[in-house]
Amino acid sequence: MTTKKNTILFVSLTLCCLWVWGTGVEEITATNSSRVLNEEMERYWQYVLKENVQLRQKYGLRINRLPDLSYEKNKADVHIHKDMLERLKQVRTSDITYDEQLSLALLKWNLEIEIEAHQFFWLTIPIAAYSSPVPFINGLFTQYRFHQNSDPRHYLDLLKQYPRFIRQITAILKEQYRQKIILPKPALTQVTAYLSMLMQEPAKSLFHVAGNRLQTKGVFPHPEEENAFQKNVSQLIDHKINPAFMELLTFLKEKYLKDAPEK
């Protein structure tokens, strides 16, 4: 994913480690400053675990929703970050340990980066090779492992969210196009080829689930359940996912490409 997201991962892990390490090495006085800091660190950690699909995958946590790429969601996140910073003003460095001071500095630094990054939201092109979330999200489906009877339903629940995910990318590109923030033609040619490859008939789609992936005992107690699952997947590909890709590709080829810079 993006460098920004990787930074979140690194800093969040560092914060958590410092917090746990610090509380284990020396006894922390239960001051109000310590309490507020610990509450906001836990709040931030839970926020990252909830929102960052890469981190959830890393820790083996179930991913129940695809990321919301919209400007509105990004703006809402900024409000959360600002609220965290406001609460951290209650923390007096004179009342906390040195380890807590390090954690406080890291947390404030990362929150400030997130808030500042919002003003550059429209500069991140969601189909560029260096910033597109599409390959990672696609990997959630191609690498999905079916172990129990609830997994097919979970797979379908995620798949139902995919058209919205693609349409959010289309919406961002349209606004960037209006602002004349456009990917150069050489990169765009590669992107359109990749996206076209993703729009396939159900049996050839990367979202199709081959029968050998469903052989684990207990996934489908009855054969008719597997048939119903495959039918649902095919219908989603045909009637929801492929139309979302068609809308994106039509915009790219009929409008975006014409105004794309040569380099």
C-alpha positions in Angstrom: 0.0 0.0 0.0 1.2 3.6 0.4 4.2 4.8 2.3 1.7 6.6 4.6 0.0 3.3 5.6 3.4 1.6 6.1 4.3 4.5 8.4 1.1 4.0 10.4 2.0 0.3 10.8 5.5 0.9 12.0 4.7 3.7 14.4 1.7 1.9 15.8 3.7 -1.2 16.5 6.4 1.0 18.1 3.9 2.8 20.3 2.5 -0.5 21.5 5.9 -2.0 22.2 7.0 1.1 24.1 3.9 1.1 26.1 4.1 -2.5 27.1 7.9 -2.4 27.7 7.6 0.8 29.7 4.9 -0.5 32.0 6.9 -3.6 32.7 10.3 -2.1 33.5 9.2 0.4 36.1 6.1 1.0 38.1 4.1 3.9 36.8 2.5 6.3 39.1 -1.3 6.3 38.5 -1.4 10.0 37.6 -4.2 11.6 35.6 -1.6 12.3 32.8 -0.7 8.6 32.7 -4.3 7.6 32.6 -5.1 9.9 29.7 -2.0 8.9 27.8 -2.8 5.2 28.2 -6.4 5.7 27.2 -5.5 7.6 24.0 -2.8 5.1 23.1 -5.3 2.3 23.5 -7.8 4.3 21.5 -5.4 4.9 18.7 -4.2 1.3 18.7 -7.8 0.0 18.4 -8.5 2.6 15.7 -5.5 1.3 13.6 -6.5 -2.3 14.2 -10.0 -1.5 13.0 -9.1 0.5 9.9 -5.9 -0.9 8.6 -6.5 -4.1 6.7 -2.8 -4.8 6.3 -2.3 -4.8 10.0 -5.4 -7.0 10.5 -3.9 -9.5 8.0 -0.5 -9.4 9.7 -2.0 -10.3 13.1 -4.4 -12.9 11.6 -7.5 -10.9 12.5 -10.6 -11.4 10.5 -11.2 -8.7 7.9 -14.9 -7.9 7.9 -14.9 -4.8 5.7 -12.9 -3.4 2.8 -11.3 0.0 3.3 -13.4 3.2 2.8 -11.4 5.3 0.4 -13.7 8.3 0.3 -12.8 11.8 1.0 -15.6 11.9 3.6 -14.1 9.0 5.5 -10.7 10.6 5.4 -12.1 13.8 6.8 -13.9 12.0 9.5 -10.7 10.3 10.5 -9.0 13.7 10.8 -11.7 14.7 13.3 -10.9 11.6 15.4 -7.1 12.4 15.3 -7.7 16.0 16.3 -9.9 14.9 19.2 -7.0 12.6 20.3 -4.5 15.5 20.1 -6.9 17.7 22.1 -7.1 15.1 24.9 -3.4 14.7 24.9 -3.1 18.3 25.9 -4.1 17.1 29.4 -0.9 15.1 29.7 1.8 16.9 31.7 5.3 15.6 30.8 6.4 16.3 34.4 3.8 13.8 35.6 4.8 10.8 33.5 7.8 8.5 33.1 10.5 8.9 30.4 9.2 5.9 28.5 5.7 7.5 28.6 7.2 10.7 27.3 8.6 8.8 24.3 5.3 7.2 23.6 3.5 10.6 23.9 5.9 12.2 21.4 5.5 9.4 18.9 1.7 9.4 19.2 1.5 13.1 18.8 3.9 13.0 15.8 1.9 10.4 14.0 -1.5 12.1 14.7 -0.1 15.4 13.3 1.1 13.6 10.2 -2.3 12.1 9.6 -4.0 15.5 10.1 -1.6 17.3 7.8 -1.9 14.6 5.1 -5.6 15.3 4.7 -4.9 18.5 2.7 -3.0 16.4 0.1 -5.8 13.8 -0.2 -6.4 14.5 -3.9 -2.7 14.1 -4.8 -2.7 10.4 -4.2 -3.8 8.7 -7.4 -5.5 5.4 -6.4 -4.6 3.5 -9.6 -0.9 4.5 -9.7 1.4 1.5 -9.2 3.0 3.1 -6.1 -0.2 4.0 -4.3 -3.0 1.7 -5.5 -4.8 -0.4 -2.9 -6.3 -2.7 -5.6 -3.6 -5.4 -5.8 -3.5 -5.9 -2.0 -7.3 -6.0 -1.8 -7.5 -8.5 -4.6 -5.1 -10.6 -2.7 -7.5 -10.9 0.1 -9.8 -12.9 -2.2 -7.2 -14.9 -4.2 -5.5 -15.9 -0.9 -8.7 -16.5 1.1 -8.6 -19.8 2.9 -11.8 -21.7 3.6 -11.6 -23.6 6.9 -15.2 -23.6 8.3 -18.8 -23.4 7.4 -19.0 -19.7 8.1 -16.2 -18.8 5.7 -18.2 -18.9 2.4 -20.7 -16.4 3.9 -17.8 -14.2 5.0 -16.2 -14.4 1.6 -19.5 -13.3 0.0 -19.9 -10.5 2.5 -16.5 -9.1 1.5 -17.2 -9.6 -2.2 -20.4 -7.6 -1.9 -18.3 -4.6 -0.7 -15.9 -4.8 -3.7 -18.1 -2.8 -6.2 -18.3 0.1 -3.8 -14.5 -0.1 -3.4 -14.0 0.2 -7.2 -16.6 2.9 -7.5 -14.9 5.0 -4.8 -11.7 4.8 -6.9 -13.7 6.0 -9.9 -15.2 8.9 -7.9 -11.7 9.9 -6.7 -10.3 9.8 -10.3 -13.2 11.9 -11.6 -12.5 14.6 -9.0 -8.8 14.5 -9.7 -9.5 14.7 -13.4 -11.6 17.8 -12.7 -8.7 19.3 -10.8 -6.3 18.2 -13.6 -4.4 15.7 -11.4 -3.9 13.0 -14.1 -1.7 10.0 -14.4 0.7 10.2 -17.4 -0.1 8.1 -20.5 2.7 5.6 -20.2 1.6 4.6 -16.7 -2.1 4.8 -17.6 -1.6 2.3 -20.5 -0.3 -0.3 -18.0 -3.1 0.5 -15.5 -5.9 0.1 -18.0 -4.4 -3.2 -19.2 -4.3 -4.5 -15.6 -7.9 -3.3 -14.9 -9.2 -4.8 -18.1 -7.7 -8.1 -17.1 -9.7 -8.0 -13.9 -13.0 -7.8 -15.8 -13.6 -11.4 -16.7 -16.5 -13.8 -17.0 -17.2 -15.5 -13.7 -15.3 -18.8 -14.4 -12.1 -16.9 -15.3 -12.4 -14.1 -12.7 -9.8 -13.9 -9.9 -12.8 -13.7 -7.6 -14.0 -17.1 -8.7 -13.3 -19.8 -6.1 -12.0 -23.1 -7.6 -13.5 -26.2 -6.2 -10.1 -27.4 -4.8 -10.1 -24.5 -2.4 -13.4 -25.7 -0.8 -12.4 -29.3 0.0 -11.7 -28.7 3.7 -14.1 -30.9 5.7 -16.9 -28.9 7.2 -16.9 -26.0 4.8 -19.9 -27.3 3.0 -21.7 -30.1 4.9 -24.1 -30.5 1.9 -23.2 -30.4 -1.8 -26.1 -28.1 -2.6 -24.6 -25.4 -0.3 -21.5 -25.3 -2.5 -23.6 -24.9 -5.6 -25.5 -22.1 -4.1 -22.2 -20.4 -3.0 -20.7 -20.6 -6.5 -23.9 -19.3 -8.0 -23.9 -16.3 -5.7 -20.2 -15.6 -6.5 -20.9 -15.7 -10.2 -23.9 -13.4 -9.9 -21.9 -10.9 -8.0 -19.1 -10.9 -10.6 -21.5 -10.6 -13.5 -24.0 -8.1 -12.1 -22.0 -6.0 -9.6 -18.2 -6.3 -10.0 -17.8 -6.3 -13.7 -20.2 -3.3 -14.2 -18.1 -1.4 -11.6 -14.9 -2.2 -13.6 -16.7 -1.2 -16.8 -17.7 2.2 -15.4 -14.1 2.8 -14.4 -12.6 1.7 -17.7 -15.1 3.6 -19.7 -14.2 6.8 -17.9 -10.5 6.2 -18.2 -10.6 5.4 -21.9 -13.2 7.9 -23.1 -12.2 11.0 -21.0 -9.2 10.5 -18.8 -6.8 9.1 -21.4 -7.5 12.0 -23.8 -6.2 14.6 -21.3 -3.4 12.5 -19.8 0.1 14.1 -20.1 2.6 12.3 -22.3 5.1 12.1 -19.4 
